[in-house]
Amino acid sequence: MSQGLGGKTRTRRKARPAARAAVQLDLPSDVRLYVSPKGFWRLCAANRELRLERTARGAIEAMPPAGSGTGAQNNRLGAQLGTWAWNDGTGTAFDSSAGFTLSNGAVRSPDASWIVNERWKTLTPEQQRVFAPICPDFVVELRSPSDTLSKLQEKMQEYLEQRARLGWLLDPLTGNVAIYRPSRPVERLERPATLSGEDVLPGFVLDLKSILFD
């Protein structure tokens, strides 16, 4: 405190600490950061504008934002799957923002996915609110210009190993599709007009116009 004019006592205010400036972290391609499952959830919560995944070994992988064209393609994909799932009622569809914790410890966010209700409802509300500990029954990865094809192929194989029953890898850059099924060779198609959900998603047919080609 200090004595002011007229004998009045004034209380000095403590200076507030300066706000910390935002820091951008640039990771060289040969550098990997590792984090625990709990730490990964906190990292994602603190960086909601980023799309992050965690490998089975705990390494952090950051996916760049999708280009406008890829975003439009993914929206058309999700709209078709979501409409079918709503009308079918046997499962729940998810968009690319949903993360799932696989049994090997990896946290993945497919571009589109679906889980049958019998499996989804076995999870507690708390588990459903975070990166749910479950592998979707059906997964789709849509390749963007910044994606490495070999990396997406590895992810598709990982989904199968973690109990996915059907997976599609859509490549608009070539117009090709790869279909992944458990215990079967990968089926590759050139510029198909549609894809069937087979016995995993009965009655679902994906129109690939404006997704694979105009």
ROPA-964435 format. One line per field, with one value per residue (C-alpha): x, y, z; residue in three letters. Coordinates in Angstrom, 3 decimals. Each point is the difference from the previous one (the first is absolute). Example, Ala and Ser with C-alpha at 12.3 -4.5 7.8 and 13.67 -1.06 7.14 Angstrom:
<pts>
X: 12.300/1.370
Y: -4.500/3.440
Z: 7.800/-0.660
residu: ALA/SER
</pts>
This chain:
<pts>
X: 0.000/1.062/-1.019/-1.788/-1.056/-2.157/1.271/-2.080/1.422/0.131/0.520/2.352/-1.262/2.277/1.065/-1.641/2.328/0.186/-2.096/2.046/0.336/-1.193/2.803/-0.019/1.632/1.558/0.978/2.579/-1.086/2.675/-1.000/-2.654/-1.703/-1.374/-2.857/-2.085/-3.693/-1.129/2.509/-1.199/-3.581/1.208/2.153/-2.941/-2.275/2.525/0.391/-3.512/0.896/2.459/-0.776/2.327/0.381/2.067/1.776/0.071/3.496/-1.221/1.399/-1.993/-1.021/-1.478/-2.129/-0.032/-3.388/-1.809/-0.089/-3.322/-0.605/0.752/-2.251/-2.878/0.602/0.076/-3.224/-1.769/1.329/-1.134/-3.409/-0.765/1.169/-1.797/-3.289/0.120/0.904/-2.835/-2.565/1.424/0.221/2.253/3.138/1.635/1.950/2.943/1.790/3.717/0.118/-0.730/2.974/0.132/2.495/0.935/1.000/3.645/0.037/-0.259/-2.534/-1.373/-2.518/-1.307/-1.534/-3.306/-0.990/-2.913/-0.539/-2.848/-2.214/0.624/3.678/-0.350/-2.508/2.345/2.096/-0.742/-1.003/3.422/1.732/-2.146/0.893/3.745/1.938/-2.240/1.900/-1.390/0.862/-2.813/-1.605/0.328/2.654/0.749/3.173/-0.117/3.391/0.862/2.899/2.120/-0.527/2.565/-1.729/2.224/-0.868/-3.727/0.448/1.716/-2.914/-2.525/1.863/0.085/-3.789/-0.436/2.346/-2.120/-3.319/-1.280/-2.226/0.147/2.206/0.209/3.029/-1.182/2.633/-1.336/3.529/-0.144/-3.719/0.723/-1.550/1.452/-2.435/1.268/-1.666/1.265/1.926/-0.340/2.316/-0.494/-2.347/0.931/-2.447/0.590/-2.482/-3.046/-3.295/-1.274/1.064/-2.166/0.008/-0.377/-1.173/1.618/-2.246/-2.889/-1.683/2.631/1.291/2.487/-0.289/3.576/-0.868/1.525/2.124/2.279/-0.846/-2.343
Y: 0.000/3.607/3.402/2.141/3.647/1.150/-2.842/-2.633/-3.464/-1.708/-3.707/-0.893/-2.630/-2.869/-0.060/-2.811/-2.409/0.548/-2.403/-2.756/0.238/-2.968/-2.313/-1.879/-3.421/-1.115/-3.661/-1.174/-3.166/-2.067/1.113/-1.824/1.005/-2.689/0.400/-2.216/-0.674/2.380/2.610/-0.323/0.803/3.120/0.999/-0.266/1.894/2.848/0.038/-0.472/1.694/-2.795/-3.509/-2.315/-3.762/-2.260/-3.117/-3.282/0.946/3.354/2.238/3.110/0.463/3.291/0.061/3.268/1.611/-1.420/2.094/1.499/-2.611/-2.892/1.546/0.101/-3.616/-1.101/1.868/-1.848/-3.294/0.705/1.260/-3.234/-2.217/2.087/-0.002/-3.762/-0.597/2.227/-1.810/-3.464/0.474/-2.979/2.011/3.396/1.903/2.294/2.760/0.715/1.850/-3.172/-1.737/-3.640/-1.721/-3.359/-2.972/0.422/3.494/1.971/2.827/0.346/2.292/-1.550/2.383/-1.835/-2.970/-1.982/-2.222/-2.452/0.938/-3.259/0.913/3.775/-0.351/-2.230/3.120/2.250/3.644/1.021/-2.241/1.357/3.593/-0.503/-1.978/-3.053/-3.275/-1.747/-0.590/0.838/-2.830/2.043/2.596/2.242/1.904/2.634/0.873/3.680/1.424/0.259/-3.660/-2.710/-3.041/-2.491/1.630/-0.306/-3.625/-0.696/1.596/-2.123/-3.167/1.199/0.433/-3.596/-1.265/1.892/-1.657/2.233/-2.086/2.155/2.853/2.202/1.984/2.583/1.684/2.949/0.637/-3.211/-0.774/-3.362/-1.754/-2.693/-2.171/-1.580/-3.048/-2.299/-3.084/0.933/1.614/3.702/0.550/2.891/1.716/2.622/2.876/-1.876/1.906/-1.355/-2.112/-2.411/-0.259/-3.768/-1.950/2.472/2.902/-1.735/2.237/2.751/0.993/2.848/2.135/0.933/2.844/3.233/-2.068/-1.927/1.937/2.704
Z: 0.000/-0.542/1.372/-2.601/-0.107/2.913/2.179/-1.790/-0.119/-3.378/-0.638/-2.809/-2.405/-0.836/-3.622/-1.958/-1.747/-3.743/-2.072/-1.552/-3.746/-2.037/-1.059/-3.283/0.053/-3.270/-0.117/-2.543/-1.810/1.763/3.531/2.048/3.233/2.308/2.478/2.274/-0.772/2.765/-1.102/-3.585/0.999/1.826/-2.972/-2.390/2.394/0.093/-3.812/-1.353/-3.260/-0.814/-1.209/1.875/0.152/2.253/-1.233/1.920/1.238/1.314/-2.757/-0.900/-3.629/-1.212/-3.129/-1.944/-0.590/-3.017/-3.138/-0.976/-2.693/2.346/2.634/-2.476/-0.999/3.616/0.703/-2.837/1.326/3.553/-1.110/-1.846/2.855/2.610/-1.904/-0.457/3.669/1.218/-2.129/0.718/3.756/0.741/0.695/0.435/-2.658/0.809/-1.881/-0.245/3.337/2.014/1.601/1.082/2.293/-1.483/2.132/-1.078/1.547/-3.236/-0.260/-3.530/-1.691/-3.238/-2.529/0.473/2.155/1.380/3.056/0.521/2.961/1.899/0.323/0.430/2.833/2.009/0.676/2.958/-0.597/1.303/-2.549/-2.808/0.914/-0.476/-2.612/0.336/0.604/-3.058/-3.646/-2.431/-1.939/-3.194/-0.871/-2.961/-0.737/-2.753/-1.402/-0.262/-2.066/3.156/1.000/-0.652/-1.497/1.840/3.327/-0.693/-1.014/3.332/1.841/-1.910/0.965/3.600/0.011/-1.178/2.711/2.542/-1.028/-2.793/-2.267/-3.131/-1.136/-3.073/-1.103/-2.527/-2.162/-2.040/-1.300/-2.068/0.022/1.626/2.996/2.275/1.976/3.220/1.554/2.793/-1.156/-3.674/-2.533/-0.635/-2.935/-2.295/-2.346/-2.690/-0.049/1.309/-0.178/3.320/2.978/1.974/3.777/-0.437/3.049/2.414/-1.055/-1.786/-2.527/0.075/-3.433/-0.264/-3.143/-0.884/-2.341/1.314/2.393/-2.345/-3.153/-1.334
residu: MET/SER/GLN/GLY/LEU/GLY/GLY/LYS/THR/ARG/THR/ARG/ARG/LYS/ALA/ARG/PRO/ALA/ALA/ARG/ALA/ALA/VAL/GLN/LEU/ASP/LEU/PRO/SER/ASP/VAL/ARG/LEU/TYR/VAL/SER/PRO/LYS/GLY/PHE/TRP/ARG/LEU/CYS/ALA/ALA/ASN/ARG/GLU/LEU/ARG/LEU/GLU/ARG/THR/ALA/ARG/GLY/ALA/ILE/GLU/ALA/MET/PRO/PRO/ALA/GLY/SER/GLY/THR/GLY/ALA/GLN/ASN/ASN/ARG/LEU/GLY/ALA/GLN/LEU/GLY/THR/TRP/ALA/TRP/ASN/ASP/GLY/THR/GLY/THR/ALA/PHE/ASP/SER/SER/ALA/GLY/PHE/THR/LEU/SER/ASN/GLY/ALA/VAL/ARG/SER/PRO/ASP/ALA/SER/TRP/ILE/VAL/ASN/GLU/ARG/TRP/LYS/THR/LEU/THR/PRO/GLU/GLN/GLN/ARG/VAL/PHE/ALA/PRO/ILE/CYS/PRO/ASP/PHE/VAL/VAL/GLU/LEU/ARG/SER/PRO/SER/ASP/THR/LEU/SER/LYS/LEU/GLN/GLU/LYS/MET/GLN/GLU/TYR/LEU/GLU/GLN/ARG/ALA/ARG/LEU/GLY/TRP/LEU/LEU/ASP/PRO/LEU/THR/GLY/ASN/VAL/ALA/ILE/TYR/ARG/PRO/SER/ARG/PRO/VAL/GLU/ARG/LEU/GLU/ARG/PRO/ALA/THR/LEU/SER/GLY/GLU/ASP/VAL/LEU/PRO/GLY/PHE/VAL/LEU/ASP/LEU/LYS/SER/ILE/LEU/PHE/ASP
</pts>
